[in-house]
Amino acid sequence: MLDPRFVRENPELVAELLRKKKFELDVEQIKSFEAERKTVQAAAQNLRAEKKQASKQVGQLIGQGLSVDDAKAQVAEQLASIDARLVDAEAREQAILAALDEIMLGLPNLPHASVAEGDSDDDNVEVRRWGTPREFAFAPKDHVELGEKLGLDFDAGAKLSGSRFVVMRNQIARLHRALAQFMLDVQTCEHGYEECATPYLVHGHVLQGTGQLPKFEADLFKTSAEDQEQPHYLIPTSEVTLTNLVRDTILEAGQLPVKLTGHSPCFRSEAGSYGRDTRGMIRQHQFDKVEMVRIVHPEQSFEALEEMTQNAEAILQKLNLPYRVVALCGGDLGFGATKTYDLEVWLPGQQKYREISSVSNCLDFQARRMQARFRNPETGKPELVHTLNGSGLAVGRTMVAVLENYQDEQGRIHIPEALQPYMGGLTIID
């Protein structure tokens, strides 16, 4: 969440910055609420001053010879009137603040100055490329055609759960598991992340903390057991649980940075994506991901963004998968992010680069929602931390890239050398 005071005091500036994200802020609504809030606040302050002055009159009347009871009785009606008006003013002030809070929860994070103008992913800015796409002596197949003969069973997935689900069998299932274990080992052993296994079901306030609620409820799967005091939601990413581990916490400066990673399934309704990527594993309702999260000092978040992007790139480099890094333009930037890099891996079956990781700096946007803070040793006062998240990587899409980049003319898959120890020494899936 943006700093409410900053938004109230600078609505035009905030509106101008949010236009880069293709978000239109109702400036007049903010100004109207703020003007009324100031009026009501001033009225409440005046009433408190009146009440204080009226209370002093009791002492003055006693000094003039009235009894305590007579003195109180003489100003009782005046105090009652002031109290009634003060209650109304304070209630209205709280109602205005509540309405402003609802508006704040719907406002995206402000884009960083380096974020380019643009409407969609077509306007993203390529930063660098790594690796050269392989030249095939035959027409490469996509992962669906390859996988159906090797253990990707989309019919079984549909029979069990409907569209956008898949069953993995035999060595394909083992390859999927191997990729997740490999990613976790790299992130923990080489990059210093702490591995965590977190719940897959969370309460709504946890999703509000990382920005999925209230704006993106349609993208979530929600439980509806009648005996529940409050519903649970299936996590859309373990970013939600990993980041919320510092919720309502004041860390010591020496505890920063906190570096967390975890492997989990992710559940997304894919609302609004009907008709997109319906073939294969690119866009599923359930998929696995190894997530990276960092909680850092505010002065170090952009340095951490570059490091986390390199941590994600390391997986693709070890697997020798060609990719490119793009900086997202304003129109493609996520709700909670101030700046994002996407990693796009080369898929021969589609003859294009496809997203396999997003790494984002959220500044204090999530921290303010979660009240995640650290104690500044210079002032001794709590301050908001900065949070970052990124995929290290999406497991299913990485498997898609391995299948397509390591296929041969017979439809066999040659296992990347880095994965062979996780496959029991297996070198080919036939």
C-alpha positions in Angstrom: 0.0 0.0 0.0 1.2 3.5 -0.8 1.7 5.9 2.1 -1.8 7.3 2.6 -0.5 10.7 3.8 1.6 11.1 0.7 -1.3 10.2 -1.6 -3.6 12.7 0.3 -1.1 15.5 0.1 0.1 14.8 -3.5 -2.9 13.4 -5.5 -1.9 15.0 -8.8 1.7 13.7 -8.6 0.5 10.2 -7.7 -2.0 10.3 -10.5 0.7 11.3 -13.0 3.0 8.5 -11.9 0.2 5.9 -12.0 -0.7 6.7 -15.5 2.5 4.9 -16.6 0.8 1.8 -15.2 -2.3 2.6 -17.1 -4.2 3.3 -13.9 -6.4 6.4 -13.6 -6.6 7.8 -10.1 -9.7 9.8 -9.2 -7.9 12.9 -8.0 -11.1 14.9 -7.3 -12.4 12.0 -5.1 -9.2 12.1 -3.1 -9.3 15.9 -2.8 -12.9 15.8 -1.7 -12.3 13.2 1.0 -9.2 15.0 2.2 -10.9 18.4 2.3 -13.8 16.9 4.3 -11.3 15.1 6.6 -9.5 18.3 7.4 -12.8 20.1 8.1 -14.1 17.4 10.4 -10.7 17.1 12.1 -10.6 20.8 12.7 -14.2 20.7 14.1 -13.3 17.9 16.4 -10.2 19.8 17.7 -12.3 22.9 18.3 -14.9 20.8 20.2 -12.2 19.3 22.4 -11.0 22.8 23.1 -14.6 23.8 24.0 -14.9 20.8 26.2 -11.7 21.6 28.0 -12.8 25.2 28.5 -16.3 24.1 29.8 -14.7 21.8 32.2 -12.6 24.6 33.6 -15.8 26.6 34.2 -16.7 24.1 36.9 -13.7 25.0 38.9 -14.4 28.7 38.3 -18.0 28.4 39.5 -16.9 26.6 42.6 -14.4 29.4 43.3 -17.3 31.8 43.0 -19.1 30.0 45.8 -21.3 27.4 44.1 -21.3 23.8 45.4 -19.7 21.1 43.3 -23.0 19.6 42.3 -24.5 23.0 41.4 -21.3 23.9 39.4 -21.5 20.6 37.5 -25.2 21.0 36.9 -24.7 24.5 35.4 -22.3 23.3 32.7 -23.8 19.8 32.2 -26.1 20.7 29.4 -23.2 22.5 27.6 -20.9 19.5 28.0 -23.5 17.0 26.8 -24.0 19.1 23.7 -20.3 19.2 23.0 -19.9 15.5 23.7 -22.7 14.6 21.3 -21.2 16.8 18.5 -17.7 15.4 19.2 -18.9 11.8 18.9 -20.4 12.7 15.6 -17.3 14.4 14.3 -15.0 11.6 15.4 -17.2 9.0 13.8 -17.3 10.9 10.6 -13.5 11.3 10.6 -13.1 7.6 11.1 -15.6 6.9 8.3 -13.6 9.1 5.9 -10.3 7.5 6.9 -11.9 4.0 6.3 -13.1 5.1 2.9 -9.6 6.4 2.1 -8.1 3.2 3.3 -10.3 1.2 0.9 -9.1 3.5 -2.0 -5.5 2.9 -0.9 -5.9 -0.8 -1.0 -6.8 -0.6 -4.7 -3.9 1.7 -5.7 -1.0 0.0 -7.4 2.6 0.7 -6.4 4.3 3.6 -8.1 6.6 2.7 -11.0 10.3 3.4 -10.7 11.6 6.3 -12.8 13.6 3.8 -14.9 10.5 2.0 -16.0 9.7 2.6 -19.7 6.4 3.9 -21.0 4.4 1.2 -22.8 1.0 -0.5 -23.0 1.8 -4.2 -23.0 4.6 -6.8 -23.2 5.3 -5.7 -26.7 6.8 -2.6 -25.2 9.1 -4.3 -22.7 12.8 -3.4 -23.0 15.3 -6.1 -23.7 18.3 -5.8 -21.3 20.5 -8.8 -22.4 20.5 -12.2 -23.9 22.3 -15.4 -22.9 23.0 -18.4 -25.1 22.2 -19.1 -28.7 19.1 -21.0 -29.8 19.9 -24.4 -31.1 19.6 -25.0 -34.9 17.8 -28.2 -35.5 18.3 -30.5 -38.5 14.6 -31.4 -38.3 11.4 -29.5 -37.4 11.3 -29.3 -33.6 8.2 -30.5 -31.9 6.5 -28.6 -29.1 6.3 -30.0 -25.6 2.7 -31.3 -26.0 3.6 -33.5 -29.0 6.8 -34.7 -27.3 5.3 -35.2 -23.8 2.2 -37.1 -24.8 4.4 -40.1 -25.8 6.7 -39.7 -22.7 4.3 -39.3 -19.8 2.4 -35.9 -20.1 -1.2 -37.0 -19.8 -3.5 -34.1 -20.5 -6.5 -36.3 -20.9 -6.1 -37.8 -17.5 -5.8 -34.3 -16.0 -9.0 -33.2 -17.7 -10.8 -36.4 -16.5 -9.8 -35.6 -12.9 -10.0 -31.9 -12.7 -11.1 -30.3 -16.0 -9.1 -28.2 -18.4 -5.7 -26.7 -17.6 -4.6 -29.6 -15.5 -2.1 -32.4 -16.3 -1.0 -35.7 -15.0 2.7 -36.5 -15.2 3.9 -40.1 -15.4 7.1 -42.1 -15.2 10.3 -40.3 -16.1 8.5 -37.1 -17.0 7.2 -37.0 -13.4 10.7 -37.7 -12.2 12.2 -34.9 -14.4 9.7 -32.5 -12.9 10.7 -33.5 -9.4 14.4 -33.4 -10.3 14.1 -29.8 -11.6 12.5 -28.6 -8.3 15.2 -30.3 -6.2 18.0 -28.9 -8.4 16.6 -25.4 -8.2 16.3 -25.6 -4.4 19.9 -26.9 -4.1 21.2 -24.0 -6.2 19.3 -21.3 -4.3 20.2 -22.7 -0.9 23.7 -24.0 -1.3 25.0 -21.5 -3.8 23.0 -18.3 -3.2 22.4 -18.5 0.5 18.6 -18.7 0.7 16.9 -20.4 3.7 14.6 -23.2 2.5 11.1 -23.1 3.9 8.1 -25.4 3.6 4.9 -23.3 4.2 1.2 -23.9 4.1 -0.7 -24.0 0.9 -3.9 -22.5 2.5 -3.9 -19.1 4.0 -6.4 -16.6 5.5 -7.5 -13.5 3.6 -5.4 -11.0 5.6 -2.3 -12.8 4.5 -3.1 -12.3 0.8 -4.0 -8.6 1.6 -0.5 -8.2 3.0 1.2 -9.2 -0.3 -1.4 -7.4 -2.5 -3.5 -10.2 -4.0 -6.6 -9.0 -2.0 -8.9 -7.3 -2.4 -8.2 -6.4 -6.0 -7.4 -9.9 -7.4 -9.9 -12.1 -5.6 -11.3 -13.4 -8.9 -7.8 -15.0 -9.6 -7.9 -17.0 -6.4 -9.4 -20.4 -5.3 -11.4 -20.0 -2.1 -12.6 -22.6 0.3 -16.2 -22.4 1.6 -16.5 -24.9 4.5 -19.5 -23.9 6.6 -17.8 -24.5 9.9 -14.9 -22.1 9.2 -14.8 -18.8 11.0 -13.0 -17.3 8.0 -12.4 -18.9 4.6 -9.0 -20.1 3.4 -7.5 -19.4 0.0 -5.1 -21.6 -2.0 -1.9 -19.7 -2.5 -1.2 -18.4 -6.0 2.5 -18.4 -5.2 4.6 -19.1 -2.1 5.7 -15.4 -2.3 2.5 -15.0 -0.2 3.6 -17.2 2.7 7.3 -16.5 2.6 6.9 -12.7 2.6 4.2 -12.8 5.4 6.7 -14.6 7.7 7.8 -11.1 8.7 4.3 -9.8 9.2 3.8 -7.7 12.3 7.5 -8.1 13.1 10.2 -5.6 14.0 13.6 -7.1 12.9 16.9 -5.9 14.2 19.1 -4.3 11.5 21.6 -7.1 11.9 19.0 -9.7 10.8 18.7 -8.1 7.3 18.7 -9.2 4.6 16.3 -12.2 5.1 16.6 -14.5 2.1 14.0 -17.2 1.8 13.1 -19.9 -0.8 10.5 -22.6 -1.1 9.0 -25.1 -3.5 5.2 -25.2 -3.6 2.3 -25.8 -6.0 0.6 -22.5 -7.1 -3.1 -22.3 -7.7 -4.6 -19.7 -10.1 -8.0 -19.4 -11.6 -6.5 -17.5 -14.6 -9.5 -15.2 -14.6 -9.4 -13.1 -17.8 -7.0 -15.4 -19.7 -9.7 -17.5 -21.4 -8.4 -18.5 -24.9 -4.8 -17.8 -24.0 -2.2 -20.6 -24.0 -4.9 -23.3 -23.7 -2.5 -25.9 -25.3 -0.1 -27.6 -23.0 1.6 -26.6 -19.7 2.2 -22.9 -20.3 -0.9 -21.6 -18.4 -2.3 -24.1 -15.9 -4.6 -23.8 -12.9 -2.1 -25.7 -10.8 1.7 -25.5 -11.3 4.9 -25.8 -9.3 7.4 -23.0 -8.6 10.5 -22.4 -6.6 10.2 -18.9 -5.1 12.8 -16.5 -3.9 11.9 -13.7 -1.4 14.2 -11.1 0.2 13.4 -8.7 3.1 16.0 -6.0 2.9 17.1 -2.6 4.2 15.5 0.2 2.1 18.8 1.3 0.8 19.6 -2.1 -0.6 16.5 -3.2 -2.5 17.6 -2.2 -6.0 21.0 -4.0 -5.5 19.0 -7.0 -4.3 16.8 -6.9 -7.4 19.9 -7.2 -9.7 21.3 -10.1 -7.5 18.0 -12.0 -7.5 17.7 -11.7 -11.2 21.1 -13.2 -11.5 20.1 -16.0 -9.1 17.2 -16.9 -11.4 19.5 -16.7 -14.5 21.9 -19.1 -12.9 19.4 -21.9 -13.2 18.9 -21.4 -16.9 22.7 -21.1 -17.4 23.4 -24.3 -15.6 20.7 -26.0 -17.8 22.2 -24.3 -20.9 18.8 -22.9 -21.9 19.0 -19.8 -24.1 17.1 -16.8 -22.6 16.7 -13.1 -22.5 16.1 -10.6 -19.7 13.5 -7.8 -20.3 12.6 -4.9 -18.1 8.8 -4.5 -18.0 7.2 -1.4 -19.2 4.7 0.5 -17.2 1.6 -1.1 -18.8 2.9 -4.6 -18.1 4.2 -4.0 -14.6 2.5 -5.9 -11.8 0.2 -4.3 -9.1 2.7 -4.4 -6.3 6.0 -3.9 -8.2 7.9 -0.7 -8.7 10.3 -2.5 -11.1 10.4 -6.0 -12.6 12.7 -8.0 -14.8 11.2 -11.0 -16.7 13.4 -13.9 -17.8 12.1 -15.4 -21.1 13.4 -18.8 -22.2 13.7 -19.9 -25.8 11.1 -22.5 -26.8 11.9 -24.1 -30.2 8.4 -25.6 -30.5 6.9 -22.1 -30.5 10.0 -20.3 -32.1 9.8 -17.6 -29.5 10.9 -16.5 -26.0 8.4 -17.2 -23.2 8.3 -15.9 -19.6 9.8 -18.3 -17.1 10.5 -16.0 -14.2 9.6 -12.5 -12.9 11.7 -10.8 -10.3 10.2 -7.7 -8.7 11.1 -5.0 -6.2 8.1 -3.9 -4.2 9.8 -1.3 -2.0 7.7 -0.8 1.2 4.4 -1.4 -0.6 3.9 -4.9 0.9 5.7 -4.0 4.2 3.2 -1.2 4.9 0.3 -3.7 4.5 2.0 -6.3 6.7 3.6 -3.8 9.2 6.9 -5.5 8.5 9.6 -3.3 10.0 13.2 -3.1 11.2 14.7 -1.0 14.0 16.9 1.7 12.6 20.0 1.6 14.8 20.7 5.3 14.2 17.3 6.5 15.5 16.2 3.5 17.5 12.8 3.7 15.8 11.0 1.1 13.6 11.0 1.7 9.9 9.4 -0.3 7.0 11.6 -2.9 5.3 11.6 -3.4 1.5 10.4 -6.7 0.0 11.4 -8.5 -3.2 10.2 -11.7 -4.8 11.0 -13.7 -7.9 10.7 -17.2 -9.4 13.7 -19.3 -9.2 12.1 -20.8 -11.4 8.7 -21.9 -12.6 9.2 -25.7 -12.6 6.7 -26.7 -15.3 7.8 -24.1 -17.7 11.4 -25.1 -17.1 10.5 -28.7 -17.9 8.8 -27.4 -21.1 12.0 -25.7 -22.1 14.1 -28.8 -21.4 11.8 -31.0 -23.4 11.8 -28.7 -26.4 15.5 -27.7 -26.3 16.9 -31.2 -25.7 14.8 -33.2 -28.1 16.2 -35.3 -30.9 14.7 -36.4 -34.2 13.4 -39.6 -32.6 11.4 -37.7 -30.0 13.8 -38.6 -27.2 14.8 -36.1 -24.5 18.5 -35.8 -23.6 18.9 -34.9 -19.9 21.0 -31.8 -19.2 24.2 -32.7 -17.5 23.3 -30.7 -14.4 20.2 -32.7 -13.9 21.6 -36.2 -14.4 22.6 -36.7 -10.8 19.0 -35.9 -9.8 17.8 -38.5 -12.4 19.8 -41.4 -11.0 22.3 -41.0 -13.8 19.7 -41.2 -16.6 20.9 -39.5 -19.7 17.9 -40.0 -22.1 14.2 -40.2 -21.7 12.9 -42.5 -24.4 
